[in-house]
Amino acid sequence: MLAANTETLDKALQVVQVNQKRLTLLGGDDVYTLKTLEIGREQAVGMVVAVP
């Protein structure tokens, strides 16, 4: 689970890239950004993001 906030989002996105889809990822609402798709690209596909 990626419990990121705006200050730690960049580090969480590094985890997305390094993971290479080996583990299923769950992210909180702060991960729900355009930046996640721009940086995570194909590695972010399939990630579950919980938003209120």
All heavy atoms as atom14 arrays in JSON, in Angstrom:
{
  "sequence": "MLAANTETLDKALQVVQVNQKRLTLLGGDDVYTLKTLEIGREQAVGMVVAVP",
  "atom14_mask": [
    [1, 1, 1, 1, 1, 1, 1, 1, 0, 0, 0, 0, 0, 0],
    [1, 1, 1, 1, 1, 1, 1, 1, 0, 0, 0, 0, 0, 0],
    [1, 1, 1, 1, 1, 0, 0, 0, 0, 0, 0, 0, 0, 0],
    [1, 1, 1, 1, 1, 0, 0, 0, 0, 0, 0, 0, 0, 0],
    [1, 1, 1, 1, 1, 1, 1, 1, 0, 0, 0, 0, 0, 0],
    [1, 1, 1, 1, 1, 1, 1, 0, 0, 0, 0, 0, 0, 0],
    [1, 1, 1, 1, 1, 1, 1, 1, 1, 0, 0, 0, 0, 0],
    [1, 1, 1, 1, 1, 1, 1, 0, 0, 0, 0, 0, 0, 0],
    [1, 1, 1, 1, 1, 1, 1, 1, 0, 0, 0, 0, 0, 0],
    [1, 1, 1, 1, 1, 1, 1, 1, 0, 0, 0, 0, 0, 0],
    [1, 1, 1, 1, 1, 1, 1, 1, 1, 0, 0, 0, 0, 0],
    [1, 1, 1, 1, 1, 0, 0, 0, 0, 0, 0, 0, 0, 0],
    [1, 1, 1, 1, 1, 1, 1, 1, 0, 0, 0, 0, 0, 0],
    [1, 1, 1, 1, 1, 1, 1, 1, 1, 0, 0, 0, 0, 0],
    [1, 1, 1, 1, 1, 1, 1, 0, 0, 0, 0, 0, 0, 0],
    [1, 1, 1, 1, 1, 1, 1, 0, 0, 0, 0, 0, 0, 0],
    [1, 1, 1, 1, 1, 1, 1, 1, 1, 0, 0, 0, 0, 0],
    [1, 1, 1, 1, 1, 1, 1, 0, 0, 0, 0, 0, 0, 0],
    [1, 1, 1, 1, 1, 1, 1, 1, 0, 0, 0, 0, 0, 0],
    [1, 1, 1, 1, 1, 1, 1, 1, 1, 0, 0, 0, 0, 0],
    [1, 1, 1, 1, 1, 1, 1, 1, 1, 0, 0, 0, 0, 0],
    [1, 1, 1, 1, 1, 1, 1, 1, 1, 1, 1, 0, 0, 0],
    [1, 1, 1, 1, 1, 1, 1, 1, 0, 0, 0, 0, 0, 0],
    [1, 1, 1, 1, 1, 1, 1, 0, 0, 0, 0, 0, 0, 0],
    [1, 1, 1, 1, 1, 1, 1, 1, 0, 0, 0, 0, 0, 0],
    [1, 1, 1, 1, 1, 1, 1, 1, 0, 0, 0, 0, 0, 0],
    [1, 1, 1, 1, 0, 0, 0, 0, 0, 0, 0, 0, 0, 0],
    [1, 1, 1, 1, 0, 0, 0, 0, 0, 0, 0, 0, 0, 0],
    [1, 1, 1, 1, 1, 1, 1, 1, 0, 0, 0, 0, 0, 0],
    [1, 1, 1, 1, 1, 1, 1, 1, 0, 0, 0, 0, 0, 0],
    [1, 1, 1, 1, 1, 1, 1, 0, 0, 0, 0, 0, 0, 0],
    [1, 1, 1, 1, 1, 1, 1, 1, 1, 1, 1, 1, 0, 0],
    [1, 1, 1, 1, 1, 1, 1, 0, 0, 0, 0, 0, 0, 0],
    [1, 1, 1, 1, 1, 1, 1, 1, 0, 0, 0, 0, 0, 0],
    [1, 1, 1, 1, 1, 1, 1, 1, 1, 0, 0, 0, 0, 0],
    [1, 1, 1, 1, 1, 1, 1, 0, 0, 0, 0, 0, 0, 0],
    [1, 1, 1, 1, 1, 1, 1, 1, 0, 0, 0, 0, 0, 0],
    [1, 1, 1, 1, 1, 1, 1, 1, 1, 0, 0, 0, 0, 0],
    [1, 1, 1, 1, 1, 1, 1, 1, 0, 0, 0, 0, 0, 0],
    [1, 1, 1, 1, 0, 0, 0, 0, 0, 0, 0, 0, 0, 0],
    [1, 1, 1, 1, 1, 1, 1, 1, 1, 1, 1, 0, 0, 0],
    [1, 1, 1, 1, 1, 1, 1, 1, 1, 0, 0, 0, 0, 0],
    [1, 1, 1, 1, 1, 1, 1, 1, 1, 0, 0, 0, 0, 0],
    [1, 1, 1, 1, 1, 0, 0, 0, 0, 0, 0, 0, 0, 0],
    [1, 1, 1, 1, 1, 1, 1, 0, 0, 0, 0, 0, 0, 0],
    [1, 1, 1, 1, 0, 0, 0, 0, 0, 0, 0, 0, 0, 0],
    [1, 1, 1, 1, 1, 1, 1, 1, 0, 0, 0, 0, 0, 0],
    [1, 1, 1, 1, 1, 1, 1, 0, 0, 0, 0, 0, 0, 0],
    [1, 1, 1, 1, 1, 1, 1, 0, 0, 0, 0, 0, 0, 0],
    [1, 1, 1, 1, 1, 0, 0, 0, 0, 0, 0, 0, 0, 0],
    [1, 1, 1, 1, 1, 1, 1, 0, 0, 0, 0, 0, 0, 0],
    [1, 1, 1, 1, 1, 1, 1, 0, 0, 0, 0, 0, 0, 0]
  ],
  "atom14_positions": [
    [[0.84, -1.17, 0.0], [0.0, 0.0, 0.0], [0.89, 1.24, 0.0], [1.85, 1.32, 0.77], [-0.89, 0.03, 1.22], [-1.67, 1.3, 1.28], [-2.81, 1.39, 2.61], [-3.32, 3.06, 2.41], [0.0, 0.0, 0.0], [0.0, 0.0, 0.0], [0.0, 0.0, 0.0], [0.0, 0.0, 0.0], [0.0, 0.0, 0.0], [0.0, 0.0, 0.0]],
    [[0.55, 2.17, -0.85], [1.27, 3.43, -0.92], [0.46, 4.49, -0.19], [-0.51, 5.02, -0.71], [1.48, 3.85, -2.38], [2.26, 2.87, -3.24], [2.26, 3.33, -4.69], [3.67, 2.74, -2.72], [0.0, 0.0, 0.0], [0.0, 0.0, 0.0], [0.0, 0.0, 0.0], [0.0, 0.0, 0.0], [0.0, 0.0, 0.0], [0.0, 0.0, 0.0]],
    [[0.83, 4.76, 1.03], [0.15, 5.77, 1.84], [0.89, 7.09, 1.71], [1.49, 7.59, 2.65], [0.06, 5.32, 3.29], [0.0, 0.0, 0.0], [0.0, 0.0, 0.0], [0.0, 0.0, 0.0], [0.0, 0.0, 0.0], [0.0, 0.0, 0.0], [0.0, 0.0, 0.0], [0.0, 0.0, 0.0], [0.0, 0.0, 0.0], [0.0, 0.0, 0.0]],
    [[0.86, 7.64, 0.51], [1.62, 8.86, 0.22], [0.77, 10.09, 0.5], [-0.46, 10.04, 0.5], [2.04, 8.85, -1.23], [0.0, 0.0, 0.0], [0.0, 0.0, 0.0], [0.0, 0.0, 0.0], [0.0, 0.0, 0.0], [0.0, 0.0, 0.0], [0.0, 0.0, 0.0], [0.0, 0.0, 0.0], [0.0, 0.0, 0.0], [0.0, 0.0, 0.0]],
    [[1.47, 11.19, 0.7], [0.81, 12.49, 0.73], [1.52, 13.36, -0.3], [2.4, 12.88, -1.02], [0.83, 13.1, 2.14], [2.23, 13.3, 2.68], [3.17, 13.53, 1.94], [2.38, 13.17, 3.98], [0.0, 0.0, 0.0], [0.0, 0.0, 0.0], [0.0, 0.0, 0.0], [0.0, 0.0, 0.0], [0.0, 0.0, 0.0], [0.0, 0.0, 0.0]],
    [[1.17, 14.63, -0.37], [1.77, 15.48, -1.41], [3.28, 15.61, -1.26], [3.98, 15.78, -2.24], [1.13, 16.87, -1.41], [1.19, 17.43, -0.09], [-0.32, 16.8, -1.85], [0.0, 0.0, 0.0], [0.0, 0.0, 0.0], [0.0, 0.0, 0.0], [0.0, 0.0, 0.0], [0.0, 0.0, 0.0], [0.0, 0.0, 0.0], [0.0, 0.0, 0.0]],
    [[3.78, 15.5, -0.05], [5.22, 15.61, 0.18], [5.98, 14.34, -0.19], [7.15, 14.39, -0.54], [5.5, 15.97, 1.63], [5.04, 17.36, 2.03], [5.3, 17.66, 3.47], [6.05, 16.93, 4.14], [4.75, 18.66, 3.96], [0.0, 0.0, 0.0], [0.0, 0.0, 0.0], [0.0, 0.0, 0.0], [0.0, 0.0, 0.0], [0.0, 0.0, 0.0]],
    [[5.34, 13.2, -0.1], [6.02, 11.92, -0.35], [5.58, 11.27, -1.66], [5.96, 10.14, -1.94], [5.76, 10.94, 0.81], [4.36, 10.7, 0.93], [6.31, 11.47, 2.11], [0.0, 0.0, 0.0], [0.0, 0.0, 0.0], [0.0, 0.0, 0.0], [0.0, 0.0, 0.0], [0.0, 0.0, 0.0], [0.0, 0.0, 0.0], [0.0, 0.0, 0.0]],
    [[4.81, 11.98, -2.47], [4.3, 11.4, -3.72], [5.43, 10.98, -4.65], [5.37, 9.91, -5.26], [3.37, 12.39, -4.43], [2.76, 11.9, -5.74], [1.94, 10.62, -5.52], [1.92, 12.98, -6.37], [0.0, 0.0, 0.0], [0.0, 0.0, 0.0], [0.0, 0.0, 0.0], [0.0, 0.0, 0.0], [0.0, 0.0, 0.0], [0.0, 0.0, 0.0]],
    [[6.48, 11.78, -4.76], [7.58, 11.43, -5.67], [8.24, 10.11, -5.26], [8.56, 9.29, -6.12], [8.63, 12.55, -5.71], [8.11, 13.8, -6.42], [7.21, 13.67, -7.26], [8.61, 14.89, -6.12], [0.0, 0.0, 0.0], [0.0, 0.0, 0.0], [0.0, 0.0, 0.0], [0.0, 0.0, 0.0], [0.0, 0.0, 0.0], [0.0, 0.0, 0.0]],
    [[8.42, 9.9, -3.97], [9.0, 8.64, -3.5], [8.07, 7.48, -3.77], [8.51, 6.39, -4.15], [9.33, 8.73, -2.02], [10.48, 9.65, -1.72], [10.8, 9.68, -0.25], [11.93, 10.66, 0.02], [12.27, 10.73, 1.43], [0.0, 0.0, 0.0], [0.0, 0.0, 0.0], [0.0, 0.0, 0.0], [0.0, 0.0, 0.0], [0.0, 0.0, 0.0]],
    [[6.77, 7.68, -3.6], [5.81, 6.62, -3.88], [5.81, 6.26, -5.36], [5.71, 5.08, -5.72], [4.41, 7.06, -3.44], [0.0, 0.0, 0.0], [0.0, 0.0, 0.0], [0.0, 0.0, 0.0], [0.0, 0.0, 0.0], [0.0, 0.0, 0.0], [0.0, 0.0, 0.0], [0.0, 0.0, 0.0], [0.0, 0.0, 0.0], [0.0, 0.0, 0.0]],
    [[5.96, 7.24, -6.21], [6.0, 6.97, -7.65], [7.27, 6.24, -8.06], [7.27, 5.47, -9.01], [5.83, 8.27, -8.44], [4.45, 8.92, -8.27], [4.4, 10.24, -9.02], [3.33, 8.0, -8.7], [0.0, 0.0, 0.0], [0.0, 0.0, 0.0], [0.0, 0.0, 0.0], [0.0, 0.0, 0.0], [0.0, 0.0, 0.0], [0.0, 0.0, 0.0]],
    [[8.34, 6.44, -7.32], [9.55, 5.66, -7.56], [9.3, 4.2, -7.24], [9.78, 3.31, -7.94], [10.7, 6.2, -6.71], [11.25, 7.51, -7.18], [12.34, 8.05, -6.27], [12.61, 7.5, -5.22], [12.96, 9.13, -6.69], [0.0, 0.0, 0.0], [0.0, 0.0, 0.0], [0.0, 0.0, 0.0], [0.0, 0.0, 0.0], [0.0, 0.0, 0.0]],
    [[8.53, 3.94, -6.19], [8.17, 2.56, -5.84], [7.36, 1.93, -6.96], [7.57, 0.77, -7.31], [7.39, 2.51, -4.5], [6.84, 1.12, -4.24], [8.27, 2.97, -3.36], [0.0, 0.0, 0.0], [0.0, 0.0, 0.0], [0.0, 0.0, 0.0], [0.0, 0.0, 0.0], [0.0, 0.0, 0.0], [0.0, 0.0, 0.0], [0.0, 0.0, 0.0]],
    [[6.45, 2.69, -7.54], [5.64, 2.18, -8.66], [6.54, 1.76, -9.81], [6.38, 0.69, -10.39], [4.62, 3.25, -9.13], [3.92, 2.8, -10.4], [3.6, 3.54, -8.03], [0.0, 0.0, 0.0], [0.0, 0.0, 0.0], [0.0, 0.0, 0.0], [0.0, 0.0, 0.0], [0.0, 0.0, 0.0], [0.0, 0.0, 0.0], [0.0, 0.0, 0.0]],
    [[7.52, 2.57, -10.15], [8.42, 2.26, -11.25], [9.3, 1.06, -10.95], [9.47, 0.18, -11.8], [9.3, 3.46, -11.57], [8.54, 4.61, -12.19], [9.41, 5.81, -12.43], [10.31, 6.1, -11.65], [9.17, 6.51, -13.51], [0.0, 0.0, 0.0], [0.0, 0.0, 0.0], [0.0, 0.0, 0.0], [0.0, 0.0, 0.0], [0.0, 0.0, 0.0]],
    [[9.84, 0.98, -9.77], [10.74, -0.11, -9.4], [9.99, -1.43, -9.27], [10.53, -2.49, -9.57], [11.48, 0.23, -8.08], [12.25, -0.95, -7.55], [12.39, 1.41, -8.29], [0.0, 0.0, 0.0], [0.0, 0.0, 0.0], [0.0, 0.0, 0.0], [0.0, 0.0, 0.0], [0.0, 0.0, 0.0], [0.0, 0.0, 0.0], [0.0, 0.0, 0.0]],
    [[8.75, -1.38, -8.87], [7.94, -2.58, -8.66], [7.77, -3.4, -9.94], [7.72, -4.63, -9.91], [6.56, -2.19, -8.11], [5.7, -3.37, -7.84], [6.11, -4.36, -7.24], [4.46, -3.29, -8.28], [0.0, 0.0, 0.0], [0.0, 0.0, 0.0], [0.0, 0.0, 0.0], [0.0, 0.0, 0.0], [0.0, 0.0, 0.0], [0.0, 0.0, 0.0]],
    [[7.71, -2.71, -11.1], [7.58, -3.39, -12.4], [6.4, -4.37, -12.44], [6.5, -5.46, -13.01], [8.88, -4.11, -12.77], [10.07, -3.2, -12.96], [9.97, -2.39, -14.23], [9.63, -2.92, -15.28], [10.25, -1.12, -14.13], [0.0, 0.0, 0.0], [0.0, 0.0, 0.0], [0.0, 0.0, 0.0], [0.0, 0.0, 0.0], [0.0, 0.0, 0.0]],
    [[5.3, -4.01, -11.79], [4.06, -4.81, -11.76], [4.22, -6.18, -11.09], [3.44, -7.09, -11.32], [3.5, -5.0, -13.17], [2.98, -3.75, -13.8], [2.33, -4.11, -15.13], [1.56, -2.95, -15.68], [0.86, -3.31, -16.9], [0.0, 0.0, 0.0], [0.0, 0.0, 0.0], [0.0, 0.0, 0.0], [0.0, 0.0, 0.0], [0.0, 0.0, 0.0]],
    [[5.24, -6.36, -10.28], [5.42, -7.64, -9.59], [4.41, -7.8, -8.46], [3.94, -8.91, -8.21], [6.84, -7.77, -9.06], [7.87, -7.96, -10.16], [9.25, -8.18, -9.59], [9.7, -6.95, -8.95], [10.7, -6.19, -9.4], [11.35, -6.54, -10.48], [11.04, -5.09, -8.77], [0.0, 0.0, 0.0], [0.0, 0.0, 0.0], [0.0, 0.0, 0.0]],
    [[4.12, -6.7, -7.77], [3.15, -6.74, -6.68], [1.98, -5.84, -7.03], [2.15, -4.8, -7.67], [3.78, -6.23, -5.38], [4.95, -7.02, -4.83], [5.59, -6.28, -3.65], [4.5, -8.4, -4.39], [0.0, 0.0, 0.0], [0.0, 0.0, 0.0], [0.0, 0.0, 0.0], [0.0, 0.0, 0.0], [0.0, 0.0, 0.0], [0.0, 0.0, 0.0]],
    [[0.79, -6.22, -6.62], [-0.37, -5.37, -6.8], [-0.25, -4.18, -5.86], [0.09, -4.33, -4.7], [-1.66, -6.14, -6.47], [-1.72, -7.3, -7.3], [-2.89, -5.29, -6.7], [0.0, 0.0, 0.0], [0.0, 0.0, 0.0], [0.0, 0.0, 0.0], [0.0, 0.0, 0.0], [0.0, 0.0, 0.0], [0.0, 0.0, 0.0], [0.0, 0.0, 0.0]],
    [[-0.5, -2.98, -6.39], [-0.34, -1.78, -5.6], [-1.69, -1.17, -5.25], [-2.6, -1.16, -6.07], [0.49, -0.74, -6.36], [1.93, -1.15, -6.67], [2.59, -0.1, -7.54], [2.71, -1.34, -5.39], [0.0, 0.0, 0.0], [0.0, 0.0, 0.0], [0.0, 0.0, 0.0], [0.0, 0.0, 0.0], [0.0, 0.0, 0.0], [0.0, 0.0, 0.0]],
    [[-1.78, -0.65, -4.05], [-2.96, 0.07, -3.58], [-2.49, 1.44, -3.13], [-1.55, 1.54, -2.34], [-3.61, -0.67, -2.41], [-4.71, 0.06, -1.64], [-5.91, 0.3, -2.54], [-5.1, -0.72, -0.41], [0.0, 0.0, 0.0], [0.0, 0.0, 0.0], [0.0, 0.0, 0.0], [0.0, 0.0, 0.0], [0.0, 0.0, 0.0], [0.0, 0.0, 0.0]],
    [[-3.11, 2.47, -3.65], [-2.71, 3.82, -3.29], [-3.87, 4.6, -2.71], [-5.04, 4.34, -3.02], [0.0, 0.0, 0.0], [0.0, 0.0, 0.0], [0.0, 0.0, 0.0], [0.0, 0.0, 0.0], [0.0, 0.0, 0.0], [0.0, 0.0, 0.0], [0.0, 0.0, 0.0], [0.0, 0.0, 0.0], [0.0, 0.0, 0.0], [0.0, 0.0, 0.0]],
    [[-3.55, 5.56, -1.88], [-4.56, 6.43, -1.29], [-4.96, 7.53, -2.25], [-4.49, 7.61, -3.39], [0.0, 0.0, 0.0], [0.0, 0.0, 0.0], [0.0, 0.0, 0.0], [0.0, 0.0, 0.0], [0.0, 0.0, 0.0], [0.0, 0.0, 0.0], [0.0, 0.0, 0.0], [0.0, 0.0, 0.0], [0.0, 0.0, 0.0], [0.0, 0.0, 0.0]],
    [[-5.81, 8.44, -1.79], [-6.35, 9.47, -2.67], [-5.3, 10.48, -3.15], [-5.47, 11.1, -4.19], [-7.52, 10.2, -2.02], [-7.16, 10.88, -0.72], [-6.14, 10.52, -0.11], [-7.92, 11.77, -0.3], [0.0, 0.0, 0.0], [0.0, 0.0, 0.0], [0.0, 0.0, 0.0], [0.0, 0.0, 0.0], [0.0, 0.0, 0.0], [0.0, 0.0, 0.0]],
    [[-4.2, 10.64, -2.44], [-3.15, 11.55, -2.9], [-2.4, 11.01, -4.1], [-1.68, 11.76, -4.76], [-2.17, 11.86, -1.76], [-2.73, 12.87, -0.77], [-3.45, 13.78, -1.21], [-2.47, 12.73, 0.44], [0.0, 0.0, 0.0], [0.0, 0.0, 0.0], [0.0, 0.0, 0.0], [0.0, 0.0, 0.0], [0.0, 0.0, 0.0], [0.0, 0.0, 0.0]],
    [[-2.54, 9.74, -4.39], [-1.89, 9.14, -5.56], [-2.74, 9.36, -6.82], [-2.28, 9.21, -7.93], [-1.64, 7.63, -5.32], [-0.98, 6.98, -6.51], [-0.79, 7.44, -4.08], [0.0, 0.0, 0.0], [0.0, 0.0, 0.0], [0.0, 0.0, 0.0], [0.0, 0.0, 0.0], [0.0, 0.0, 0.0], [0.0, 0.0, 0.0], [0.0, 0.0, 0.0]],
    [[-3.99, 9.79, -6.63], [-4.92, 10.01, -7.74], [-4.62, 11.36, -8.4], [-5.3, 12.35, -8.19], [-6.36, 9.96, -7.21], [-7.42, 10.02, -8.28], [-7.59, 8.97, -9.16], [-8.26, 11.11, -8.41], [-8.56, 9.0, -10.14], [-9.23, 11.17, -9.37], [-9.38, 10.11, -10.24], [-10.35, 10.16, -11.21], [0.0, 0.0, 0.0], [0.0, 0.0, 0.0]],
    [[-3.56, 11.39, -9.2], [-3.14, 12.61, -9.88], [-2.68, 12.28, -11.3], [-2.36, 11.13, -11.61], [-1.96, 13.3, -9.15], [-0.82, 12.45, -9.21], [-2.3, 13.63, -7.72], [0.0, 0.0, 0.0], [0.0, 0.0, 0.0], [0.0, 0.0, 0.0], [0.0, 0.0, 0.0], [0.0, 0.0, 0.0], [0.0, 0.0, 0.0], [0.0, 0.0, 0.0]],
    [[-2.63, 13.3, -12.11], [-2.11, 13.14, -13.47], [-0.63, 12.78, -13.42], [-0.13, 12.03, -14.26], [-2.32, 14.42, -14.27], [-1.87, 14.41, -15.72], [-2.59, 13.31, -16.5], [-2.11, 15.75, -16.36], [0.0, 0.0, 0.0], [0.0, 0.0, 0.0], [0.0, 0.0, 0.0], [0.0, 0.0, 0.0], [0.0, 0.0, 0.0], [0.0, 0.0, 0.0]],
    [[0.07, 13.27, -12.41], [1.49, 12.99, -12.25], [1.75, 11.49, -12.12], [2.75, 10.97, -12.62], [2.02, 13.72, -11.03], [3.5, 13.65, -10.84], [3.93, 14.51, -9.66], [5.42, 14.55, -9.53], [5.86, 15.44, -8.44], [0.0, 0.0, 0.0], [0.0, 0.0, 0.0], [0.0, 0.0, 0.0], [0.0, 0.0, 0.0], [0.0, 0.0, 0.0]],
    [[0.84, 10.77, -11.48], [0.97, 9.32, -11.33], [0.99, 8.64, -12.7], [1.8, 7.75, -12.94], [-0.16, 8.76, -10.47], [-0.11, 9.37, -9.19], [-0.06, 7.26, -10.32], [0.0, 0.0, 0.0], [0.0, 0.0, 0.0], [0.0, 0.0, 0.0], [0.0, 0.0, 0.0], [0.0, 0.0, 0.0], [0.0, 0.0, 0.0], [0.0, 0.0, 0.0]],
    [[0.13, 9.08, -13.59], [0.11, 8.49, -14.93], [1.3, 8.93, -15.77], [1.82, 8.14, -16.56], [-1.19, 8.88, -15.65], [-2.46, 8.32, -15.03], [-3.68, 8.86, -15.77], [-2.45, 6.82, -15.03], [0.0, 0.0, 0.0], [0.0, 0.0, 0.0], [0.0, 0.0, 0.0], [0.0, 0.0, 0.0], [0.0, 0.0, 0.0], [0.0, 0.0, 0.0]],
    [[1.74, 10.17, -15.6], [2.88, 10.66, -16.37], [4.17, 9.96, -15.97], [4.98, 9.59, -16.82], [3.04, 12.17, -16.16], [1.95, 12.98, -16.8], [2.01, 14.45, -16.44], [2.72, 14.82, -15.47], [1.34, 15.23, -17.11], [0.0, 0.0, 0.0], [0.0, 0.0, 0.0], [0.0, 0.0, 0.0], [0.0, 0.0, 0.0], [0.0, 0.0, 0.0]],
    [[4.38, 9.76, -14.67], [5.62, 9.15, -14.19], [5.52, 7.63, -14.14], [6.43, 6.93, -14.53], [6.01, 9.73, -12.82], [6.34, 11.21, -12.97], [7.18, 8.97, -12.2], [6.61, 11.92, -11.69], [0.0, 0.0, 0.0], [0.0, 0.0, 0.0], [0.0, 0.0, 0.0], [0.0, 0.0, 0.0], [0.0, 0.0, 0.0], [0.0, 0.0, 0.0]],
    [[4.4, 7.12, -13.65], [4.23, 5.68, -13.5], [4.05, 4.95, -14.82], [4.44, 3.8, -14.96], [0.0, 0.0, 0.0], [0.0, 0.0, 0.0], [0.0, 0.0, 0.0], [0.0, 0.0, 0.0], [0.0, 0.0, 0.0], [0.0, 0.0, 0.0], [0.0, 0.0, 0.0], [0.0, 0.0, 0.0], [0.0, 0.0, 0.0], [0.0, 0.0, 0.0]],
    [[3.45, 5.64, -15.76], [3.16, 5.09, -17.09], [2.6, 3.68, -17.03], [1.65, 3.42, -16.32], [4.39, 5.17, -17.98], [4.88, 6.57, -18.19], [6.04, 6.6, -19.16], [6.57, 7.93, -19.22], [6.36, 8.76, -20.25], [5.64, 8.36, -21.26], [6.89, 9.96, -20.24], [0.0, 0.0, 0.0], [0.0, 0.0, 0.0], [0.0, 0.0, 0.0]],
    [[3.18, 2.75, -17.74], [2.64, 1.39, -17.82], [2.67, 0.68, -16.47], [1.87, -0.2, -16.22], [3.41, 0.58, -18.86], [3.21, 1.09, -20.27], [4.06, 0.33, -21.26], [4.69, -0.68, -20.9], [4.09, 0.76, -22.42], [0.0, 0.0, 0.0], [0.0, 0.0, 0.0], [0.0, 0.0, 0.0], [0.0, 0.0, 0.0], [0.0, 0.0, 0.0]],
    [[3.6, 1.04, -15.6], [3.7, 0.39, -14.29], [2.53, 0.78, -13.39], [2.22, 0.09, -12.44], [5.02, 0.75, -13.6], [6.2, -0.04, -14.06], [6.64, 0.28, -15.47], [5.97, 0.94, -16.22], [7.79, -0.2, -15.87], [0.0, 0.0, 0.0], [0.0, 0.0, 0.0], [0.0, 0.0, 0.0], [0.0, 0.0, 0.0], [0.0, 0.0, 0.0]],
    [[1.87, 1.9, -13.68], [0.73, 2.35, -12.87], [-0.59, 1.71, -13.33], [-1.59, 1.76, -12.59], [0.6, 3.87, -12.93], [0.0, 0.0, 0.0], [0.0, 0.0, 0.0], [0.0, 0.0, 0.0], [0.0, 0.0, 0.0], [0.0, 0.0, 0.0], [0.0, 0.0, 0.0], [0.0, 0.0, 0.0], [0.0, 0.0, 0.0], [0.0, 0.0, 0.0]],
    [[-0.6, 1.08, -14.49], [-1.81, 0.44, -14.99], [-2.16, -0.73, -14.08], [-1.32, -1.57, -13.77], [-1.62, -0.04, -16.44], [-2.82, -0.84, -16.91], [-1.37, 1.14, -17.35], [0.0, 0.0, 0.0], [0.0, 0.0, 0.0], [0.0, 0.0, 0.0], [0.0, 0.0, 0.0], [0.0, 0.0, 0.0], [0.0, 0.0, 0.0], [0.0, 0.0, 0.0]],
    [[-3.41, -0.76, -13.62], [-3.86, -1.84, -12.75], [-3.74, -1.52, -11.27], [-4.22, -2.27, -10.44], [0.0, 0.0, 0.0], [0.0, 0.0, 0.0], [0.0, 0.0, 0.0], [0.0, 0.0, 0.0], [0.0, 0.0, 0.0], [0.0, 0.0, 0.0], [0.0, 0.0, 0.0], [0.0, 0.0, 0.0], [0.0, 0.0, 0.0], [0.0, 0.0, 0.0]],
    [[-3.1, -0.41, -10.93], [-2.99, -0.02, -9.53], [-4.37, 0.39, -9.03], [-5.12, 1.08, -9.71], [-2.02, 1.15, -9.38], [-1.91, 1.63, -7.96], [-0.63, 2.88, -7.61], [-0.6, 3.89, -9.03], [0.0, 0.0, 0.0], [0.0, 0.0, 0.0], [0.0, 0.0, 0.0], [0.0, 0.0, 0.0], [0.0, 0.0, 0.0], [0.0, 0.0, 0.0]],
    [[-4.71, -0.05, -7.84], [-5.98, 0.3, -7.24], [-5.77, 1.58, -6.43], [-4.86, 1.66, -5.61], [-6.47, -0.83, -6.29], [-7.76, -0.43, -5.61], [-6.64, -2.12, -7.08], [0.0, 0.0, 0.0], [0.0, 0.0, 0.0], [0.0, 0.0, 0.0], [0.0, 0.0, 0.0], [0.0, 0.0, 0.0], [0.0, 0.0, 0.0], [0.0, 0.0, 0.0]],
    [[-6.6, 2.58, -6.7], [-6.49, 3.86, -6.0], [-7.82, 4.13, -5.3], [-8.86, 4.2, -5.94], [-6.15, 5.0, -6.98], [-6.07, 6.33, -6.25], [-4.85, 4.72, -7.7], [0.0, 0.0, 0.0], [0.0, 0.0, 0.0], [0.0, 0.0, 0.0], [0.0, 0.0, 0.0], [0.0, 0.0, 0.0], [0.0, 0.0, 0.0], [0.0, 0.0, 0.0]],
    [[-7.77, 4.27, -3.99], [-8.97, 4.51, -3.19], [-9.2, 6.01, -3.1], [-8.32, 6.75, -2.67], [-8.79, 3.92, -1.8], [0.0, 0.0, 0.0], [0.0, 0.0, 0.0], [0.0, 0.0, 0.0], [0.0, 0.0, 0.0], [0.0, 0.0, 0.0], [0.0, 0.0, 0.0], [0.0, 0.0, 0.0], [0.0, 0.0, 0.0], [0.0, 0.0, 0.0]],
    [[-10.35, 6.47, -3.54], [-10.69, 7.9, -3.46], [-12.05, 8.03, -2.78], [-12.91, 7.19, -2.94], [-10.7, 8.57, -4.84], [-9.32, 8.62, -5.43], [-11.64, 7.89, -5.78], [0.0, 0.0, 0.0], [0.0, 0.0, 0.0], [0.0, 0.0, 0.0], [0.0, 0.0, 0.0], [0.0, 0.0, 0.0], [0.0, 0.0, 0.0], [0.0, 0.0, 0.0]],
    [[-12.22, 9.12, -2.01], [-13.51, 9.3, -1.33], [-14.6, 9.72, -2.31], [-14.34, 10.23, -3.36], [-13.23, 10.41, -0.33], [-12.02, 11.11, -0.81], [-11.26, 10.12, -1.64], [0.0, 0.0, 0.0], [0.0, 0.0, 0.0], [0.0, 0.0, 0.0], [0.0, 0.0, 0.0], [0.0, 0.0, 0.0], [0.0, 0.0, 0.0], [0.0, 0.0, 0.0]]
  ]
}
